[in-house]
Amino acid sequence: MAPLTARPDPRRRAFCALAITLLPAVAQAQTAILRGGREREVLALFAPYTLGAEVADGVKLWNVRVEPERIVVELAGATPASFSLEHPSRASGKERSKSFVVRRDASANAGAARDAVDRLVARVQANDTTDFWDTQQRESGAGPIPSGPSARFRGAVGSALITGLFALFALGLAKVRLRRKAPNRR
């Protein structure tokens, strides 16, 4: 073991600096997503209720929107209401099915809307027999799944930034090596 007074190796310091700089950029995590094309399976969760059908006194199942990170269910009636079905790792709650945690909006907790949501949640719990979630590699700490031209631009900028940091690291390492080869001028 080297004594505490020894100078740290510049290569080790440079490597540690590079690792600390690039680690967040290359860290990957699995995230659960709902892939497109599963609309029939999603609507089957609410059977026997169908879109436009009355669920409770004057409250209809109006819209089911499948997003990559959740399913949003909208009800129409005297007081519109909504709730969402989300992945258990991203939401907490007592109302659960095999694949989902239920998150009720405030509007879904009163009167006929509450009764309708209770009935739909019971149907989801009874009909949810498969795992709806797929996994996708993505950067840790990232927000919603990016898509479209702006996401490709951000990806290109991130890649350029990482390449630039690597180039700076390589230049710094070359400078350290050149200093070691040069004679001391003391």
Secondary structure, 3 states (H helix, E strand, C coil): CCCCCCCCCHHHHHHHHHHHHHHHHHCEEEEEECCCCCHHHHHHCCCCCCCCCEEECCEEEEEEEEECCEEEEEEECCCCEEEEEECCCCCCCCCECCCCEEEECHHHHCHHHHHHHHHHHHHHHHHCCCCCCEEEEEECCCCCCCCCHHHHHHHHHHHHHHHHHHHHHHHHHHHHHHHHHCCCCC
